[in-house]
Amino acid sequence: MTTTRWSSVDLALLVLRVGIGISFVYVYGWAKISGGPGQWADLGQNMALFGITFWPTFWGFMAAATEFVGGLCLMLGLLFRPVLGLLLVVMAVAFASHIAAGEGPWHATEMATVFVALLLTGPGRYSLDALIFSSDE
């Protein structure tokens, strides 16, 4: 099999998806999911920056679940664009919370940039979305 430019791009997208997905599953998502309700409530308090002060435990759990499940979906290329949309919302909240705390929002900014680029490119040929939703008839 000869390697074409497009197969190289698809392979690069796979490597990027898996690498970023592993970070979100094991480093960010799992740490927050396994932290339990106390950590979820602390995390969910960040929604107050947007005037949402009810159900902080719910919002914190949703952020943790988005990072964990979203990371898995990112690796697999499954429900790719909806998952990236949810991850971008989490990065927007992370950005705002870091700014409010007087910290640099660099990681949230970097990840949001990667997510926007992936949103524009799509998951590539080596993804479950390509397998499931392919119109090669």
FENWO-V915663 format. One record per backbone hydrogen bond with DSSP energy under -1.0 kcal/mol. CO is the residue of the C=O (numbers start at 1). NH is the residue of the N-H. Records with the same first field share a line. If there is no record, write none. Layout:
BEGIN
CO: NH + NH
END
This chain:
BEGIN
4: 8
5: 9
6: 10
7: 11
8: 12
9: 13
10: 14
11: 15
12: 16
13: 17
14: 18
15: 19
16: 20
17: 21
18: 22
19: 23
20: 24
21: 25
22: 26
23: 27 + 28
24: 29
25: 30
28: 32
29: 33
30: 34
33: 36
36: 40
37: 41
38: 42
39: 43
40: 44
41: 45
43: 46
44: 47
45: 48
46: 49
47: 50 + 52
48: 51
55: 59
56: 60
57: 61
58: 62
59: 63
60: 64
61: 65
62: 66
63: 67
64: 68
65: 69
66: 70
67: 71
68: 72
69: 73
70: 74
71: 75
72: 76
73: 77 + 78
76: 128
77: 129
79: 83
80: 84
81: 85
82: 86
83: 87
84: 88
85: 89
86: 90
87: 91
88: 92
89: 93
90: 94
91: 95
92: 96
93: 97
94: 98
95: 99
96: 100
97: 101
98: 103
99: 102
105: 109
106: 110
107: 111
108: 112
109: 113
110: 114
111: 115
112: 116
113: 117
114: 118
115: 119
116: 120
117: 121
118: 122
125: 127
127: 131
128: 132
129: 133
135: 137
END
